[in-house]
Amino acid sequence: MEKADKPSTRLIDLFLAFARVGMLTFGGGVAMLPMLERECVQRFGWVNNDELTDYFAIGQCTPGIIAVNTATFVGSKQRGALGAAVATLGVISPSIVIILIIAAVLNGFADNPYVIHAFAGIRAAVCALMVNAVVRLCKSNVRDWFGLALAAAAFVLTVVIDISPVFPVLGAATLGIFAGMFTERGGKQ
C-alpha cells in the first residue's frame, strides 16, 4: 500500500505504542527489538522488518538511547518532525514517571541504613554489569594484536593519564586507516 493511500497515522497511536515499548521493555538496547517489532511492524504496519532493522542499526550507531533514536526515525517516517517528537516523548515518558516516583519515595528514606546498604550493593552490581559489557565488546571487536594494542593504549591514555576519550578514538581511527592501507597493499603484492 502506497503512503498516499495509507490513512494518516494518529499521533496518539504513535505516543501510546512507544509508551508501551518504554514501559514494558526492561534491559534496553536489543531487549527492546521484539517489542518494537510487535508495535511498529505487526500491530500498526508503520515499517517493515527491514526498515525496523535499519532504523535500529542506525540507532545503535548514533549518539543517544537506541529506543529513542528508533522512535524518532519511525515517528518521522509517519508524521514528520511532529511524529518524531511525539514518538520520542512516548518512549521516554514511562522512564521519567518511574524515576520521579522512585526519587520521591527514596527521598524520604535517603538516611535509612537499609537504603544506604541497598544502594552500595546496587553500585557493586552495576560495576559488574559494566565490566561484563566491556568484556563482551572486547571479545567482538578486538580481533588481533593490533586491536589489543589500540585498546590497551586507549585505556592507559584515558584512565592512567586522564586525557579526553576523543583523542584516543581519533588516534585509533587514524592508525586503523593506515593499518588497513598497509594490509591491503601487502596483500596485493
C-alpha positions in Angstrom: 0.0 0.0 0.0 1.4 3.4 -1.0 2.0 6.0 1.6 -0.6 8.3 -0.2 -3.3 5.6 0.2 -2.5 4.9 3.8 -4.6 6.7 6.4 -2.7 9.2 8.4 -1.1 7.8 11.5 -2.7 9.2 14.6 -0.3 11.0 16.9 -2.0 9.3 19.9 -1.2 5.9 18.4 2.5 6.9 18.0 2.6 8.1 21.6 0.9 5.1 23.1 2.8 2.5 21.0 6.1 3.9 22.0 5.0 4.4 25.6 4.3 0.7 25.7 7.8 0.0 24.4 9.3 2.3 27.0 7.1 0.9 29.8 7.2 -2.9 29.1 10.8 -3.4 28.0 13.5 -3.9 30.6 17.1 -4.2 29.7 17.2 -1.6 26.9 19.0 -2.0 23.6 18.5 -5.3 21.9 15.9 -6.3 24.5 13.5 -3.7 23.0 13.7 -5.1 19.5 10.9 -7.7 19.9 8.5 -5.1 21.4 9.4 -2.5 18.7 8.7 -5.2 16.1 5.4 -6.1 17.6 4.2 -2.5 17.8 5.7 -1.0 14.6 5.6 -3.9 12.2 2.9 -6.3 13.3 0.4 -4.1 15.1 0.5 -0.8 13.1 2.4 -1.7 9.9 4.3 1.6 10.1 7.5 -0.1 8.9 8.5 -3.5 7.6 11.1 -5.7 9.3 13.9 -4.5 7.0 13.2 -0.8 7.8 13.0 -1.5 11.5 16.3 -3.3 11.4 17.9 -0.4 9.5 16.4 2.1 12.0 17.6 0.0 14.9 21.1 -0.3 13.4 21.4 3.4 12.8 20.0 4.0 16.3 22.9 1.9 17.7 25.5 3.9 15.7 24.2 7.4 16.6 24.6 9.1 20.0 21.8 8.5 22.4 19.5 5.8 23.5 18.6 3.2 20.8 14.9 3.2 21.6 14.7 7.0 21.5 16.6 7.0 18.2 14.4 4.3 16.7 11.2 6.0 17.9 12.4 9.2 16.3 13.0 7.5 12.9 9.7 5.7 12.9 7.8 8.8 14.1 9.5 10.9 11.5 8.6 8.5 8.7 4.9 8.5 9.8 4.3 12.2 10.6 7.5 14.2 10.0 9.1 16.2 12.8 5.9 16.2 14.9 5.6 12.5 14.7 9.3 12.1 15.7 8.7 14.3 18.7 5.5 12.5 19.8 7.1 9.0 19.4 10.2 10.1 21.3 8.1 11.6 24.1 6.1 8.4 24.2 9.2 6.1 24.6 10.8 8.3 27.4 7.6 9.2 29.3 7.4 5.9 31.3 11.0 6.1 32.4 10.6 9.7 33.5 7.4 9.0 35.5 9.0 5.9 37.2 12.2 7.8 38.1 10.2 10.6 39.6 8.2 8.2 41.7 11.3 6.4 42.8 13.0 9.7 43.6 10.1 10.9 45.6 9.9 7.6 47.6 13.6 7.3 48.2 14.0 10.9 49.2 12.1 10.1 52.4 14.4 7.2 53.1 17.7 8.5 52.0 19.2 8.3 55.5 17.8 4.9 56.2 20.7 2.5 56.7 18.9 -0.3 54.7 18.5 2.0 51.8 22.2 3.1 52.1 23.3 -0.5 52.1 21.0 -1.4 49.3 22.5 1.2 47.1 26.0 0.1 48.0 25.0 -3.3 46.7 23.4 -1.9 43.6 26.5 0.1 42.8 28.6 -3.0 43.0 26.3 -4.9 40.7 26.3 -2.1 38.2 30.1 -2.2 38.2 29.9 -5.9 37.4 27.4 -5.3 34.6 29.7 -2.6 33.1 32.7 -4.9 33.3 30.6 -7.6 31.6 29.7 -5.2 28.8 33.3 -4.2 28.3 34.4 -7.9 28.1 31.7 -8.6 25.5 32.6 -5.6 23.5 36.3 -6.5 23.6 35.5 -10.1 22.5 33.6 -9.0 19.5 35.7 -6.0 18.5 39.4 -6.7 19.5 40.3 -9.4 17.0 44.1 -9.3 16.8 47.2 -8.0 18.4 46.9 -4.6 16.7 43.4 -4.2 18.1 44.5 -5.3 21.6 47.4 -2.8 21.4 45.0 0.0 20.5 42.6 -0.9 23.3 45.4 -1.0 25.8 46.8 2.3 24.6 43.3 3.9 24.8 42.9 2.5 28.3 46.2 3.9 29.5 45.6 7.3 27.9 42.1 7.7 29.3 42.4 6.0 32.7 46.0 6.4 33.8 46.9 9.7 32.0 43.3 11.0 32.1 43.1 12.6 28.7 39.8 13.2 26.9 38.5 10.0 25.2 38.1 11.9 21.9 41.9 11.8 21.3 42.4 8.0 21.6 39.3 7.4 19.4 40.6 9.7 16.7 44.1 8.3 17.0 42.9 4.7 16.8 40.7 5.6 13.8 43.8 7.1 12.1 46.0 4.2 12.9 43.3 1.8 11.8 43.1 3.5 8.4 46.9 3.3 8.0 47.0 -0.3 9.1 44.2 -1.2 6.7 46.0 0.5 3.8 49.3 -1.3 4.7 47.5 -4.6 5.0 45.7 -4.1 1.6 49.0 -3.1 -0.1 50.8 -6.0 1.4 48.1 -8.5 0.3 48.2 -7.3 -3.3 52.0 -7.9 -3.8 
